[in-house]
Amino acid sequence: MTSVPNSQDLGAGMAAFDLSGRTALITGSSRGIGAAIARQLASQGARVVISSRQIEACDAVADDINARHGQGRAIAIAANISHKEDLARLAAETGDRLGDIDILVCNAATNPVYGPMLDITDEQFGKILSNNILSNHWLVQLVAPGMIARRRGSIILISSIGGLTGSTVVGAYNVSKAADLQLARNLALEFGPHNVRVNAIAPGLIRTDFARALWEDPRAQARVAQATALQRIGEAAEIAGAAGYLASDAAAYMTGQTLVIDGGATISGLTP
């Protein structure tokens, strides 16, 4: 049976958000939402691992975090989420250099197709499903056993409002993001008895290189203004705070849920 934490153990006020002494692994964290989350968790006291395919880009983010918070707060480890052996090395090296992984943020994803699903190739569809779903499953399999043994951990899957809506241009990507939401629910039930939480974040349209095709065109900007209650696209830092919450004891009773952060796009009934 899961033990119920004493409210005094969770701290009060900002103490509940303190991540001092904890290690966070964030994939796809050399830019965009992943880099913003890494900076947020570091600001809350966590040691963070910056990871993407290019070590130079990872080093730049890690150097910036260390300059702000002191040497040793961030390290860079390159890894390709397409390769299971790369993820195994990533998890093992994190443990060797920073200790047990307390927080896992599965942020890295891919979308090589912008157009109707009718035209997508098997190779393209398979790549989307592998990188956006299977890689998360692999990392969870690598990291969760340690969390279960310690009876503490937070896993955060970065999904998308695409997992909640339809699209004529990023349909396969949306399929993968819907699967991530279900993955969070399933894993939350499996890991809940061990005090390991699993949640998802579903961002709306965020100004990142990844989503450039959806926002750089002036006509797309106008559609966003029409479809979003706040009448603008989001910024990566506006997603990071939610990850900081889910990673911390402030969210100790939250699992299997999805935080939608979209400026009010889904409530409008329209999508950008």
Helices and strands as residue ranges (DSSP letters): G 13-17, E 23-27, H 32-43, E 47-51, H 55-69, E 74-76, H 84-98, E 103-106, G 117-119, H 122-129, I 130-134, H 135-150, E 153-158, G 161-163, H 171-191, G 192-194, E 196-203, H 212-215, H 218-227, H 237-247, G 249-251, E 258-261, G 266-268
